[in-house]
Amino acid sequence: MQQLGFIYDDLIIWDRRHEYNNLRPLGYPAVFRINKVHEFILIFKKPNGG
């Protein structure tokens, strides 16, 4: 993003453990998907407020 001209502003780590009571693979055994208990949100700004 910085190579495209955006300026890094903030990082938010969203803790979603309260939404996932059973930490087990989703869709097992057909499709293995790991529960996402943390999401990372990067905030970038455009220079000059544009």
PDBQT receptor file of N, H, CA, C and O in Angstrom, charges set to zero:
ATOM      1  N   MET A   1       0.827  -1.193   0.000  1.00  0.00    +0.000 N 
ATOM      2  CA  MET A   1       0.000   0.000   0.000  1.00  0.00    +0.000 C 
ATOM      3  C   MET A   1       0.871   1.256   0.000  1.00  0.00    +0.000 C 
ATOM      4  O   MET A   1       0.555   2.246  -0.660  1.00  0.00    +0.000 OA
ATOM      5  N   GLN A   2       1.972   1.197   0.752  1.00  0.00    +0.000 N 
ATOM      6  H   GLN A   2       2.228   0.392   1.287  1.00  0.00    +0.000 HD
ATOM      7  CA  GLN A   2       2.842   2.367   0.791  1.00  0.00    +0.000 C 
ATOM      8  C   GLN A   2       3.483   2.622  -0.570  1.00  0.00    +0.000 C 
ATOM      9  O   GLN A   2       3.740   3.771  -0.928  1.00  0.00    +0.000 OA
ATOM     10  N   GLN A   3       3.741   1.568  -1.325  1.00  0.00    +0.000 N 
ATOM     11  H   GLN A   3       3.533   0.634  -1.034  1.00  0.00    +0.000 HD
ATOM     12  CA  GLN A   3       4.297   1.753  -2.669  1.00  0.00    +0.000 C 
ATOM     13  C   GLN A   3       3.279   2.404  -3.594  1.00  0.00    +0.000 C 
ATOM     14  O   GLN A   3       3.659   2.989  -4.609  1.00  0.00    +0.000 OA
ATOM     15  N   LEU A   4       1.991   2.315  -3.264  1.00  0.00    +0.000 N 
ATOM     16  H   LEU A   4       1.683   1.841  -2.440  1.00  0.00    +0.000 HD
ATOM     17  CA  LEU A   4       0.951   2.962  -4.059  1.00  0.00    +0.000 C 
ATOM     18  C   LEU A   4       0.683   4.393  -3.612  1.00  0.00    +0.000 C 
ATOM     19  O   LEU A   4      -0.159   5.083  -4.186  1.00  0.00    +0.000 OA
ATOM     20  N   GLY A   5       1.406   4.837  -2.579  1.00  0.00    +0.000 N 
ATOM     21  H   GLY A   5       2.090   4.276  -2.113  1.00  0.00    +0.000 HD
ATOM     22  CA  GLY A   5       1.277   6.219  -2.145  1.00  0.00    +0.000 C 
ATOM     23  C   GLY A   5       0.442   6.418  -0.891  1.00  0.00    +0.000 C 
ATOM     24  O   GLY A   5       0.218   7.559  -0.487  1.00  0.00    +0.000 OA
ATOM     25  N   PHE A   6      -0.022   5.352  -0.264  1.00  0.00    +0.000 N 
ATOM     26  H   PHE A   6       0.160   4.425  -0.592  1.00  0.00    +0.000 HD
ATOM     27  CA  PHE A   6      -0.796   5.474   0.965  1.00  0.00    +0.000 C 
ATOM     28  C   PHE A   6       0.136   5.557   2.164  1.00  0.00    +0.000 C 
ATOM     29  O   PHE A   6       1.268   5.076   2.111  1.00  0.00    +0.000 OA
ATOM     30  N   ILE A   7      -0.334   6.160   3.236  1.00  0.00    +0.000 N 
ATOM     31  H   ILE A   7      -1.254   6.551   3.280  1.00  0.00    +0.000 HD
ATOM     32  CA  ILE A   7       0.450   6.333   4.458  1.00  0.00    +0.000 C 
ATOM     33  C   ILE A   7      -0.147   5.433   5.542  1.00  0.00    +0.000 C 
ATOM     34  O   ILE A   7      -1.348   5.480   5.805  1.00  0.00    +0.000 OA
ATOM     35  N   TYR A   8       0.699   4.617   6.165  1.00  0.00    +0.000 N 
ATOM     36  H   TYR A   8       1.675   4.579   5.951  1.00  0.00    +0.000 HD
ATOM     37  CA  TYR A   8       0.258   3.744   7.246  1.00  0.00    +0.000 C 
ATOM     38  C   TYR A   8      -0.217   4.585   8.420  1.00  0.00    +0.000 C 
ATOM     39  O   TYR A   8       0.465   5.528   8.823  1.00  0.00    +0.000 OA
ATOM     40  N   ASP A   9      -1.391   4.252   8.978  1.00  0.00    +0.000 N 
ATOM     41  H   ASP A   9      -1.945   3.487   8.650  1.00  0.00    +0.000 HD
ATOM     42  CA  ASP A   9      -1.942   5.015  10.088  1.00  0.00    +0.000 C 
ATOM     43  C   ASP A   9      -2.102   4.188  11.351  1.00  0.00    +0.000 C 
ATOM     44  O   ASP A   9      -1.734   4.651  12.431  1.00  0.00    +0.000 OA
ATOM     45  N   ASP A  10      -2.646   2.965  11.251  1.00  0.00    +0.000 N 
ATOM     46  H   ASP A  10      -2.945   2.589  10.374  1.00  0.00    +0.000 HD
ATOM     47  CA  ASP A  10      -2.937   2.217  12.468  1.00  0.00    +0.000 C 
ATOM     48  C   ASP A  10      -3.110   0.729  12.176  1.00  0.00    +0.000 C 
ATOM     49  O   ASP A  10      -3.339   0.323  11.036  1.00  0.00    +0.000 OA
ATOM     50  N   LEU A  11      -2.995  -0.066  13.228  1.00  0.00    +0.000 N 
ATOM     51  H   LEU A  11      -2.809   0.264  14.153  1.00  0.00    +0.000 HD
ATOM     52  CA  LEU A  11      -3.236  -1.500  13.176  1.00  0.00    +0.000 C 
ATOM     53  C   LEU A  11      -4.240  -1.831  14.267  1.00  0.00    +0.000 C 
ATOM     54  O   LEU A  11      -4.058  -1.458  15.426  1.00  0.00    +0.000 OA
ATOM     55  N   ILE A  12      -5.305  -2.537  13.889  1.00  0.00    +0.000 N 
ATOM     56  H   ILE A  12      -5.454  -2.840  12.947  1.00  0.00    +0.000 HD
ATOM     57  CA  ILE A  12      -6.306  -2.975  14.854  1.00  0.00    +0.000 C 
ATOM     58  C   ILE A  12      -6.301  -4.496  14.845  1.00  0.00    +0.000 C 
ATOM     59  O   ILE A  12      -6.396  -5.112  13.783  1.00  0.00    +0.000 OA
ATOM     60  N   ILE A  13      -6.191  -5.104  16.018  1.00  0.00    +0.000 N 
ATOM     61  H   ILE A  13      -6.114  -4.604  16.881  1.00  0.00    +0.000 HD
ATOM     62  CA  ILE A  13      -6.283  -6.552  16.152  1.00  0.00    +0.000 C 
ATOM     63  C   ILE A  13      -7.623  -6.837  16.797  1.00  0.00    +0.000 C 
ATOM     64  O   ILE A  13      -7.850  -6.480  17.953  1.00  0.00    +0.000 OA
ATOM     65  N   TRP A  14      -8.514  -7.482  16.050  1.00  0.00    +0.000 N 
ATOM     66  H   TRP A  14      -8.328  -7.771  15.110  1.00  0.00    +0.000 HD
ATOM     67  CA  TRP A  14      -9.872  -7.749  16.491  1.00  0.00    +0.000 C 
ATOM     68  C   TRP A  14      -9.901  -9.139  17.107  1.00  0.00    +0.000 C 
ATOM     69  O   TRP A  14      -9.730 -10.138  16.409  1.00  0.00    +0.000 OA
ATOM     70  N   ASP A  15     -10.117  -9.197  18.403  1.00  0.00    +0.000 N 
ATOM     71  H   ASP A  15     -10.257  -8.385  18.970  1.00  0.00    +0.000 HD
ATOM     72  CA  ASP A  15     -10.167 -10.459  19.135  1.00  0.00    +0.000 C 
ATOM     73  C   ASP A  15     -11.596 -10.976  19.104  1.00  0.00    +0.000 C 
ATOM     74  O   ASP A  15     -12.485 -10.395  19.728  1.00  0.00    +0.000 OA
ATOM     75  N   ARG A  16     -11.821 -12.076  18.372  1.00  0.00    +0.000 N 
ATOM     76  H   ARG A  16     -11.100 -12.548  17.866  1.00  0.00    +0.000 HD
ATOM     77  CA  ARG A  16     -13.167 -12.603  18.176  1.00  0.00    +0.000 C 
ATOM     78  C   ARG A  16     -13.387 -13.916  18.932  1.00  0.00    +0.000 C 
ATOM     79  O   ARG A  16     -14.270 -14.695  18.574  1.00  0.00    +0.000 OA
ATOM     80  N   ARG A  17     -12.582 -14.166  19.980  1.00  0.00    +0.000 N 
ATOM     81  H   ARG A  17     -11.864 -13.533  20.270  1.00  0.00    +0.000 HD
ATOM     82  CA  ARG A  17     -12.717 -15.424  20.716  1.00  0.00    +0.000 C 
ATOM     83  C   ARG A  17     -14.104 -15.614  21.296  1.00  0.00    +0.000 C 
ATOM     84  O   ARG A  17     -14.589 -16.743  21.375  1.00  0.00    +0.000 OA
ATOM     85  N   HIS A  18     -14.760 -14.519  21.710  1.00  0.00    +0.000 N 
ATOM     86  H   HIS A  18     -14.366 -13.602  21.646  1.00  0.00    +0.000 HD
ATOM     87  CA  HIS A  18     -16.091 -14.637  22.294  1.00  0.00    +0.000 C 
ATOM     88  C   HIS A  18     -17.122 -15.124  21.280  1.00  0.00    +0.000 C 
ATOM     89  O   HIS A  18     -18.182 -15.614  21.670  1.00  0.00    +0.000 OA
ATOM     90  N   GLU A  19     -16.830 -14.997  19.984  1.00  0.00    +0.000 N 
ATOM     91  H   GLU A  19     -15.969 -14.600  19.667  1.00  0.00    +0.000 HD
ATOM     92  CA  GLU A  19     -17.748 -15.456  18.943  1.00  0.00    +0.000 C 
ATOM     93  C   GLU A  19     -17.541 -16.931  18.604  1.00  0.00    +0.000 C 
ATOM     94  O   GLU A  19     -18.381 -17.536  17.937  1.00  0.00    +0.000 OA
ATOM     95  N   TYR A  20     -16.443 -17.507  19.051  1.00  0.00    +0.000 N 
ATOM     96  H   TYR A  20     -15.760 -17.016  19.592  1.00  0.00    +0.000 HD
ATOM     97  CA  TYR A  20     -16.113 -18.897  18.748  1.00  0.00    +0.000 C 
ATOM     98  C   TYR A  20     -16.003 -19.668  20.048  1.00  0.00    +0.000 C 
ATOM     99  O   TYR A  20     -14.957 -19.657  20.697  1.00  0.00    +0.000 OA
ATOM    100  N   ASN A  21     -17.077 -20.334  20.429  1.00  0.00    +0.000 N 
ATOM    101  H   ASN A  21     -17.927 -20.343  19.902  1.00  0.00    +0.000 HD
ATOM    102  CA  ASN A  21     -17.072 -21.103  21.672  1.00  0.00    +0.000 C 
ATOM    103  C   ASN A  21     -16.342 -22.427  21.521  1.00  0.00    +0.000 C 
ATOM    104  O   ASN A  21     -15.653 -22.858  22.445  1.00  0.00    +0.000 OA
ATOM    105  N   ASN A  22     -16.480 -23.076  20.381  1.00  0.00    +0.000 N 
ATOM    106  H   ASN A  22     -17.040 -22.726  19.630  1.00  0.00    +0.000 HD
ATOM    107  CA  ASN A  22     -15.846 -24.375  20.145  1.00  0.00    +0.000 C 
ATOM    108  C   ASN A  22     -14.701 -24.206  19.166  1.00  0.00    +0.000 C 
ATOM    109  O   ASN A  22     -14.925 -24.066  17.964  1.00  0.00    +0.000 OA
ATOM    110  N   LEU A  23     -13.480 -24.218  19.667  1.00  0.00    +0.000 N 
ATOM    111  H   LEU A  23     -13.298 -24.332  20.644  1.00  0.00    +0.000 HD
ATOM    112  CA  LEU A  23     -12.321 -24.074  18.783  1.00  0.00    +0.000 C 
ATOM    113  C   LEU A  23     -12.011 -25.427  18.159  1.00  0.00    +0.000 C 
ATOM    114  O   LEU A  23     -11.237 -26.211  18.708  1.00  0.00    +0.000 OA
ATOM    115  N   ARG A  24     -12.613 -25.693  17.025  1.00  0.00    +0.000 N 
ATOM    116  H   ARG A  24     -13.242 -25.057  16.579  1.00  0.00    +0.000 HD
ATOM    117  CA  ARG A  24     -12.402 -26.943  16.298  1.00  0.00    +0.000 C 
ATOM    118  C   ARG A  24     -12.411 -26.625  14.807  1.00  0.00    +0.000 C 
ATOM    119  O   ARG A  24     -12.928 -25.586  14.396  1.00  0.00    +0.000 OA
ATOM    120  N   PRO A  25     -11.845 -27.509  14.001  1.00  0.00    +0.000 N 
ATOM    121  CA  PRO A  25     -11.858 -27.270  12.552  1.00  0.00    +0.000 C 
ATOM    122  C   PRO A  25     -13.287 -27.177  12.030  1.00  0.00    +0.000 C 
ATOM    123  O   PRO A  25     -14.137 -27.991  12.393  1.00  0.00    +0.000 OA
ATOM    124  N   LEU A  26     -13.552 -26.200  11.190  1.00  0.00    +0.000 N 
ATOM    125  H   LEU A  26     -12.862 -25.539  10.895  1.00  0.00    +0.000 HD
ATOM    126  CA  LEU A  26     -14.876 -26.028  10.604  1.00  0.00    +0.000 C 
ATOM    127  C   LEU A  26     -14.992 -26.889   9.356  1.00  0.00    +0.000 C 
ATOM    128  O   LEU A  26     -14.080 -26.908   8.529  1.00  0.00    +0.000 OA
ATOM    129  N   GLY A  27     -16.094 -27.595   9.213  1.00  0.00    +0.000 N 
ATOM    130  H   GLY A  27     -16.835 -27.579   9.885  1.00  0.00    +0.000 HD
ATOM    131  CA  GLY A  27     -16.333 -28.395   8.026  1.00  0.00    +0.000 C 
ATOM    132  C   GLY A  27     -15.629 -29.736   7.999  1.00  0.00    +0.000 C 
ATOM    133  O   GLY A  27     -15.649 -30.425   6.979  1.00  0.00    +0.000 OA
ATOM    134  N   TYR A  28     -15.010 -30.115   9.099  1.00  0.00    +0.000 N 
ATOM    135  H   TYR A  28     -14.994 -29.555   9.928  1.00  0.00    +0.000 HD
ATOM    136  CA  TYR A  28     -14.286 -31.396   9.152  1.00  0.00    +0.000 C 
ATOM    137  C   TYR A  28     -15.255 -32.544   8.987  1.00  0.00    +0.000 C 
ATOM    138  O   TYR A  28     -16.331 -32.451   9.579  1.00  0.00    +0.000 OA
ATOM    139  N   PRO A  29     -15.010 -33.593   8.270  1.00  0.00    +0.000 N 
ATOM    140  CA  PRO A  29     -13.772 -33.913   7.554  1.00  0.00    +0.000 C 
ATOM    141  C   PRO A  29     -13.775 -33.489   6.087  1.00  0.00    +0.000 C 
ATOM    142  O   PRO A  29     -12.761 -33.638   5.406  1.00  0.00    +0.000 OA
ATOM    143  N   ALA A  30     -14.905 -32.960   5.584  1.00  0.00    +0.000 N 
ATOM    144  H   ALA A  30     -15.729 -32.840   6.137  1.00  0.00    +0.000 HD
ATOM    145  CA  ALA A  30     -14.986 -32.640   4.155  1.00  0.00    +0.000 C 
ATOM    146  C   ALA A  30     -14.043 -31.502   3.765  1.00  0.00    +0.000 C 
ATOM    147  O   ALA A  30     -13.258 -31.644   2.827  1.00  0.00    +0.000 OA
ATOM    148  N   VAL A  31     -14.111 -30.406   4.458  1.00  0.00    +0.000 N 
ATOM    149  H   VAL A  31     -14.748 -30.290   5.220  1.00  0.00    +0.000 HD
ATOM    150  CA  VAL A  31     -13.277 -29.238   4.155  1.00  0.00    +0.000 C 
ATOM    151  C   VAL A  31     -12.667 -28.754   5.463  1.00  0.00    +0.000 C 
ATOM    152  O   VAL A  31     -13.393 -28.467   6.415  1.00  0.00    +0.000 OA
ATOM    153  N   PHE A  32     -11.365 -28.661   5.519  1.00  0.00    +0.000 N 
ATOM    154  H   PHE A  32     -10.775 -28.894   4.745  1.00  0.00    +0.000 HD
ATOM    155  CA  PHE A  32     -10.694 -28.227   6.733  1.00  0.00    +0.000 C 
ATOM    156  C   PHE A  32     -10.485 -26.720   6.692  1.00  0.00    +0.000 C 
ATOM    157  O   PHE A  32      -9.779 -26.210   5.822  1.00  0.00    +0.000 OA
ATOM    158  N   ARG A  33     -11.090 -26.022   7.614  1.00  0.00    +0.000 N 
ATOM    159  H   ARG A  33     -11.664 -26.436   8.321  1.00  0.00    +0.000 HD
ATOM    160  CA  ARG A  33     -10.889 -24.575   7.747  1.00  0.00    +0.000 C 
ATOM    161  C   ARG A  33     -10.629 -24.278   9.213  1.00  0.00    +0.000 C 
ATOM    162  O   ARG A  33     -11.373 -24.721  10.088  1.00  0.00    +0.000 OA
ATOM    163  N   ILE A  34      -9.579 -23.532   9.471  1.00  0.00    +0.000 N 
ATOM    164  H   ILE A  34      -8.975 -23.173   8.760  1.00  0.00    +0.000 HD
ATOM    165  CA  ILE A  34      -9.229 -23.191  10.847  1.00  0.00    +0.000 C 
ATOM    166  C   ILE A  34     -10.077 -22.006  11.287  1.00  0.00    +0.000 C 
ATOM    167  O   ILE A  34     -10.281 -21.059  10.528  1.00  0.00    +0.000 OA
ATOM    168  N   ASN A  35     -10.567 -22.067  12.514  1.00  0.00    +0.000 N 
ATOM    169  H   ASN A  35     -10.402 -22.837  13.131  1.00  0.00    +0.000 HD
ATOM    170  CA  ASN A  35     -11.319 -20.937  13.062  1.00  0.00    +0.000 C 
ATOM    171  C   ASN A  35     -10.454 -19.683  13.081  1.00  0.00    +0.000 C 
ATOM    172  O   ASN A  35      -9.276 -19.738  13.433  1.00  0.00    +0.000 OA
ATOM    173  N   LYS A  36     -11.041 -18.563  12.703  1.00  0.00    +0.000 N 
ATOM    174  H   LYS A  36     -11.998 -18.519  12.417  1.00  0.00    +0.000 HD
ATOM    175  CA  LYS A  36     -10.340 -17.282  12.749  1.00  0.00    +0.000 C 
ATOM    176  C   LYS A  36     -10.742 -16.580  14.041  1.00  0.00    +0.000 C 
ATOM    177  O   LYS A  36     -11.845 -16.041  14.134  1.00  0.00    +0.000 OA
ATOM    178  N   VAL A  37      -9.871 -16.583  15.026  1.00  0.00    +0.000 N 
ATOM    179  H   VAL A  37      -8.975 -17.021  14.950  1.00  0.00    +0.000 HD
ATOM    180  CA  VAL A  37     -10.224 -15.924  16.277  1.00  0.00    +0.000 C 
ATOM    181  C   VAL A  37      -9.630 -14.526  16.369  1.00  0.00    +0.000 C 
ATOM    182  O   VAL A  37     -10.030 -13.746  17.233  1.00  0.00    +0.000 OA
ATOM    183  N   HIS A  38      -8.694 -14.195  15.506  1.00  0.00    +0.000 N 
ATOM    184  H   HIS A  38      -8.368 -14.828  14.804  1.00  0.00    +0.000 HD
ATOM    185  CA  HIS A  38      -8.124 -12.853  15.472  1.00  0.00    +0.000 C 
ATOM    186  C   HIS A  38      -8.125 -12.365  14.029  1.00  0.00    +0.000 C 
ATOM    187  O   HIS A  38      -7.773 -13.108  13.113  1.00  0.00    +0.000 OA
ATOM    188  N   GLU A  39      -8.518 -11.122  13.836  1.00  0.00    +0.000 N 
ATOM    189  H   GLU A  39      -8.804 -10.518  14.581  1.00  0.00    +0.000 HD
ATOM    190  CA  GLU A  39      -8.434 -10.503  12.519  1.00  0.00    +0.000 C 
ATOM    191  C   GLU A  39      -7.575  -9.260  12.638  1.00  0.00    +0.000 C 
ATOM    192  O   GLU A  39      -7.662  -8.527  13.624  1.00  0.00    +0.000 OA
ATOM    193  N   PHE A  40      -6.757  -9.027  11.647  1.00  0.00    +0.000 N 
ATOM    194  H   PHE A  40      -6.686  -9.622  10.847  1.00  0.00    +0.000 HD
ATOM    195  CA  PHE A  40      -5.853  -7.887  11.636  1.00  0.00    +0.000 C 
ATOM    196  C   PHE A  40      -6.349  -6.878  10.609  1.00  0.00    +0.000 C 
ATOM    197  O   PHE A  40      -6.531  -7.211   9.438  1.00  0.00    +0.000 OA
ATOM    198  N   ILE A  41      -6.563  -5.655  11.050  1.00  0.00    +0.000 N 
ATOM    199  H   ILE A  41      -6.415  -5.384  12.001  1.00  0.00    +0.000 HD
ATOM    200  CA  ILE A  41      -7.078  -4.596  10.191  1.00  0.00    +0.000 C 
ATOM    201  C   ILE A  41      -6.015  -3.513  10.099  1.00  0.00    +0.000 C 
ATOM    202  O   ILE A  41      -5.629  -2.927  11.110  1.00  0.00    +0.000 OA
ATOM    203  N   LEU A  42      -5.546  -3.252   8.898  1.00  0.00    +0.000 N 
ATOM    204  H   LEU A  42      -5.860  -3.728   8.076  1.00  0.00    +0.000 HD
ATOM    205  CA  LEU A  42      -4.566  -2.201   8.667  1.00  0.00    +0.000 C 
ATOM    206  C   LEU A  42      -5.276  -0.972   8.143  1.00  0.00    +0.000 C 
ATOM    207  O   LEU A  42      -6.088  -1.057   7.222  1.00  0.00    +0.000 OA
ATOM    208  N   ILE A  43      -4.965   0.177   8.737  1.00  0.00    +0.000 N 
ATOM    209  H   ILE A  43      -4.305   0.246   9.485  1.00  0.00    +0.000 HD
ATOM    210  CA  ILE A  43      -5.577   1.445   8.330  1.00  0.00    +0.000 C 
ATOM    211  C   ILE A  43      -4.524   2.272   7.589  1.00  0.00    +0.000 C 
ATOM    212  O   ILE A  43      -3.440   2.527   8.114  1.00  0.00    +0.000 OA
ATOM    213  N   PHE A  44      -4.856   2.683   6.372  1.00  0.00    +0.000 N 
ATOM    214  H   PHE A  44      -5.736   2.475   5.946  1.00  0.00    +0.000 HD
ATOM    215  CA  PHE A  44      -3.977   3.538   5.582  1.00  0.00    +0.000 C 
ATOM    216  C   PHE A  44      -4.725   4.807   5.224  1.00  0.00    +0.000 C 
ATOM    217  O   PHE A  44      -5.950   4.790   5.103  1.00  0.00    +0.000 OA
ATOM    218  N   LYS A  45      -4.004   5.907   5.054  1.00  0.00    +0.000 N 
ATOM    219  H   LYS A  45      -3.009   5.920   5.153  1.00  0.00    +0.000 HD
ATOM    220  CA  LYS A  45      -4.598   7.181   4.635  1.00  0.00    +0.000 C 
ATOM    221  C   LYS A  45      -4.034   7.575   3.279  1.00  0.00    +0.000 C 
ATOM    222  O   LYS A  45      -2.903   7.246   2.921  1.00  0.00    +0.000 OA
ATOM    223  N   LYS A  46      -4.872   8.292   2.544  1.00  0.00    +0.000 N 
ATOM    224  H   LYS A  46      -5.790   8.559   2.835  1.00  0.00    +0.000 HD
ATOM    225  CA  LYS A  46      -4.372   8.885   1.315  1.00  0.00    +0.000 C 
ATOM    226  C   LYS A  46      -3.714  10.210   1.678  1.00  0.00    +0.000 C 
ATOM    227  O   LYS A  46      -4.225  10.942   2.525  1.00  0.00    +0.000 OA
ATOM    228  N   PRO A  47      -2.580  10.527   1.043  1.00  0.00    +0.000 N 
ATOM    229  CA  PRO A  47      -1.935  11.814   1.322  1.00  0.00    +0.000 C 
ATOM    230  C   PRO A  47      -2.845  12.994   0.936  1.00  0.00    +0.000 C 
ATOM    231  O   PRO A  47      -3.648  12.886   0.009  1.00  0.00    +0.000 OA
ATOM    232  N   ASN A  48      -2.716  14.071   1.626  1.00  0.00    +0.000 N 
ATOM    233  H   ASN A  48      -2.063  14.158   2.378  1.00  0.00    +0.000 HD
ATOM    234  CA  ASN A  48      -3.462  15.317   1.357  1.00  0.00    +0.000 C 
ATOM    235  C   ASN A  48      -4.957  15.130   1.541  1.00  0.00    +0.000 C 
ATOM    236  O   ASN A  48      -5.744  15.861   0.939  1.00  0.00    +0.000 OA
ATOM    237  N   GLY A  49      -5.373  14.158   2.366  1.00  0.00    +0.000 N 
ATOM    238  H   GLY A  49      -4.734  13.564   2.855  1.00  0.00    +0.000 HD
ATOM    239  CA  GLY A  49      -6.772  13.993   2.688  1.00  0.00    +0.000 C 
ATOM    240  C   GLY A  49      -7.643  13.528   1.541  1.00  0.00    +0.000 C 
ATOM    241  O   GLY A  49      -8.865  13.506   1.689  1.00  0.00    +0.000 OA
ATOM    242  N   GLY A  50      -7.077  13.157   0.406  1.00  0.00    +0.000 N 
ATOM    243  H   GLY A  50      -6.085  13.175   0.285  1.00  0.00    +0.000 HD
ATOM    244  CA  GLY A  50      -7.865  12.789  -0.754  1.00  0.00    +0.000 C 
ATOM    245  C   GLY A  50      -8.223  11.386  -0.745  1.00  0.00    +0.000 C 
ATOM    246  O   GLY A  50      -8.894  10.914  -1.663  1.00  0.00    +0.000 OA
TER     247      GLY A  50
